[in-house]
């Protein structure tokens, strides 16, 4: 069994024990509310209860070459305001000051976001944008969307529920490295199992 570790900020013992086995968590800004973050591993994925902004990383999840990366994201309770959750990929130095990765998030109000991070700096590739491909909230306030990223042939394609919502050839985006999950503060969300498969890179 892998040991869960804190990243960037030291978590107390209660928070460390709450991180699902094998995963590590990096909280954006440590505060007294950080102990409220809880991550629970289920047979079919990982549940994240409300807490601060964070990334979750697993050392066995890495990408290189041409690949398709997918995960189901279910917002169980967005509270008074919609907040994002989704995939991170191309992770480098994810525990250090030189952290770098690309992330792809969705919200319960049918909007998505694509950003990149280098150290403490982030840059929008696509700001929060509404798209009909995203599922709407059901009467219980629950939404479920499948996020996918396809990398190959010098291009990146971002899909939601099988529909391409953005494509780019930007050479500056991180695509090789660790894969993880990201969630914005104060949401209750369920991530399905991450699917990673090689694809034809000549597309």
C-alpha positions as CSV (number, residue, x, y, z in Angstrom):
1,X,0.0,0.0,0.0
2,X,1.3,3.4,-0.9
3,X,1.5,6.1,1.8
4,X,-0.6,9.2,1.5
5,X,1.5,12.4,1.8
6,X,0.8,16.1,2.1
7,X,2.2,18.4,-0.6
8,X,3.1,22.0,-0.3
9,X,1.7,22.4,3.2
10,X,1.9,20.0,6.2
11,X,-1.4,18.5,7.1
12,X,-2.3,17.3,10.6
13,X,-2.6,13.6,11.4
14,X,-6.4,13.7,11.1
15,X,-6.2,15.1,7.5
16,X,-3.5,12.7,6.5
17,X,-5.6,9.7,7.6
18,X,-8.5,11.0,5.6
19,X,-6.7,11.0,2.3
20,X,-7.5,7.8,0.3
21,X,-4.6,5.3,0.3
22,X,-2.1,5.8,-2.5
23,X,-3.1,9.4,-3.2
24,X,-1.4,12.6,-2.1
25,X,-3.1,15.9,-1.7
26,X,-1.7,19.4,-2.4
27,X,-3.8,22.2,-0.9
28,X,-3.5,25.6,-2.7
29,X,-3.5,27.6,0.6
30,X,-3.3,26.0,4.0
31,X,-5.7,27.4,6.6
32,X,-7.5,26.2,9.7
33,X,-10.3,24.8,7.6
34,X,-8.0,22.3,5.8
35,X,-8.8,19.5,8.2
36,X,-12.4,19.6,6.8
37,X,-11.1,18.1,3.5
38,X,-11.9,14.4,3.3
39,X,-11.2,11.9,0.5
40,X,-12.7,8.5,0.5
41,X,-11.8,5.7,-1.9
42,X,-14.7,3.6,-3.1
43,X,-14.7,0.5,-5.3
44,X,-15.7,2.7,-8.3
45,X,-13.8,5.9,-7.6
46,X,-13.0,8.6,-5.1
47,X,-15.3,10.8,-3.1
48,X,-14.2,14.3,-2.1
49,X,-16.1,16.1,0.6
50,X,-16.1,19.9,1.0
51,X,-12.8,21.7,1.9
52,X,-10.2,24.0,0.3
53,X,-8.9,24.1,-3.3
54,X,-6.8,21.0,-3.8
55,X,-5.1,18.7,-6.3
56,X,-4.9,14.9,-5.8
57,X,-2.0,13.0,-7.3
58,X,-1.2,9.3,-7.6
59,X,2.4,8.2,-8.4
60,X,1.2,5.3,-10.6
61,X,-0.8,7.5,-12.9
62,X,1.4,9.0,-15.6
63,X,1.1,9.9,-19.3
64,X,3.5,10.0,-22.2
65,X,3.2,9.9,-26.0
66,X,-0.3,9.8,-27.5
67,X,-3.1,8.9,-25.1
68,X,-6.8,9.3,-24.1
69,X,-7.5,10.2,-20.5
70,X,-11.1,10.1,-19.1
71,X,-12.9,10.4,-15.8
72,X,-16.6,10.7,-14.7
73,X,-17.2,13.7,-12.5
74,X,-20.4,13.8,-10.4
75,X,-21.2,17.0,-8.5
76,X,-23.3,15.8,-5.5
77,X,-23.8,19.2,-3.9
78,X,-22.5,22.5,-5.3
79,X,-24.0,24.5,-2.4
80,X,-25.0,28.1,-3.1
81,X,-22.4,28.6,-5.9
82,X,-21.2,26.2,-8.6
83,X,-17.5,25.3,-8.3
84,X,-15.3,23.3,-10.6
85,X,-13.8,19.8,-10.5
86,X,-12.0,17.6,-13.0
87,X,-8.8,16.3,-14.4
88,X,-5.2,17.4,-14.1
89,X,-2.5,16.0,-16.4
90,X,1.1,16.7,-17.5
91,X,2.1,17.0,-13.8
92,X,5.7,17.9,-13.2
93,X,7.2,18.6,-9.7
94,X,3.7,18.4,-8.3
95,X,5.0,18.5,-4.7
96,X,7.4,21.3,-5.3
97,X,7.7,25.0,-6.0
98,X,8.1,24.4,-9.7
99,X,4.8,22.6,-10.0
100,X,3.4,22.4,-13.6
101,X,0.3,20.9,-15.0
102,X,-2.8,21.4,-17.2
103,X,-6.3,21.1,-15.8
104,X,-9.8,20.7,-17.2
105,X,-12.7,21.4,-15.0
106,X,-16.5,21.4,-15.2
107,X,-19.2,23.0,-13.0
108,X,-22.8,22.1,-12.2
109,X,-24.0,25.2,-14.2
110,X,-23.0,23.6,-17.5
111,X,-19.7,25.5,-17.8
112,X,-16.1,24.2,-18.3
113,X,-12.6,25.7,-17.9
114,X,-9.1,24.8,-19.2
115,X,-6.1,26.3,-17.5
116,X,-2.3,25.7,-17.1
117,X,-0.2,26.2,-14.0
118,X,3.5,27.0,-13.7
119,X,4.6,27.5,-10.1
120,X,2.2,30.0,-8.5
121,X,1.1,31.4,-11.9
122,X,-2.0,30.2,-13.8
123,X,-3.2,31.0,-17.3
124,X,-6.6,30.5,-18.9
125,X,-6.7,28.6,-22.1
126,X,-10.5,28.7,-22.0
127,X,-12.2,30.8,-19.3
128,X,-15.4,29.5,-17.8
129,X,-17.6,28.8,-20.8
130,X,-21.1,27.4,-21.1
131,X,-21.6,24.4,-23.4
132,X,-24.7,22.4,-24.2
133,X,-22.6,19.1,-24.0
134,X,-22.6,19.4,-20.2
135,X,-25.4,17.8,-18.2
136,X,-27.8,20.0,-16.3
137,X,-28.5,19.6,-12.7
138,X,-31.3,17.0,-11.9
139,X,-34.0,17.9,-9.3
140,X,-31.7,16.8,-6.5
141,X,-29.0,19.2,-7.7
142,X,-26.7,16.4,-9.0
143,X,-24.8,16.5,-12.2
144,X,-22.6,13.9,-13.9
145,X,-20.2,14.5,-16.8
146,X,-17.5,12.5,-18.4
147,X,-14.4,14.5,-19.2
148,X,-11.8,13.2,-21.7
149,X,-8.5,14.6,-23.1
150,X,-6.9,13.2,-26.2
151,X,-3.3,14.0,-26.9
152,X,-1.5,13.1,-30.2
153,X,-0.2,14.4,-33.5
154,X,0.7,17.7,-31.8
155,X,-2.9,18.4,-30.8
156,X,-5.0,18.3,-27.7
157,X,-8.7,17.6,-27.8
158,X,-11.0,18.3,-24.8
159,X,-14.3,16.4,-24.7
160,X,-17.3,16.4,-22.5
161,X,-19.7,13.5,-22.7
162,X,-18.1,12.5,-26.0
163,X,-18.5,16.0,-27.6
164,X,-15.3,18.0,-28.4
165,X,-15.5,21.4,-26.7
166,X,-12.0,22.6,-27.5
167,X,-9.0,21.7,-29.6
168,X,-5.5,23.3,-29.5
169,X,-2.0,22.8,-30.9
170,X,-0.4,24.9,-28.1
171,X,3.1,23.6,-27.6
172,X,3.4,25.3,-24.2
173,X,0.8,23.0,-22.4
174,X,2.1,20.3,-20.2
175,X,0.9,16.9,-21.5
176,X,3.5,14.4,-20.2
177,X,3.8,13.5,-16.5
178,X,1.5,12.7,-13.6
179,X,-2.2,12.5,-13.8
180,X,-4.5,13.6,-11.0
181,X,-7.8,15.3,-10.0
182,X,-8.6,18.9,-9.0
183,X,-11.4,20.4,-7.1
184,X,-12.3,23.9,-6.2
185,X,-13.3,24.7,-2.6
186,X,-16.6,23.8,-0.8
187,X,-18.0,21.1,-3.1
188,X,-19.0,17.5,-2.6
189,X,-17.9,15.6,-5.6
190,X,-17.4,12.0,-6.8
191,X,-14.7,11.0,-9.3
192,X,-15.0,7.8,-11.1
193,X,-12.1,5.6,-12.0
194,X,-9.5,7.3,-14.2
195,X,-9.2,5.6,-17.6
196,X,-6.0,6.0,-19.5
197,X,-5.2,4.3,-22.8
198,X,-2.7,4.8,-25.7
199,X,-4.1,6.0,-29.0
200,X,-2.7,6.4,-32.5
201,X,-0.4,9.4,-32.4
202,X,-0.6,10.1,-36.1
203,X,-4.1,11.5,-36.1
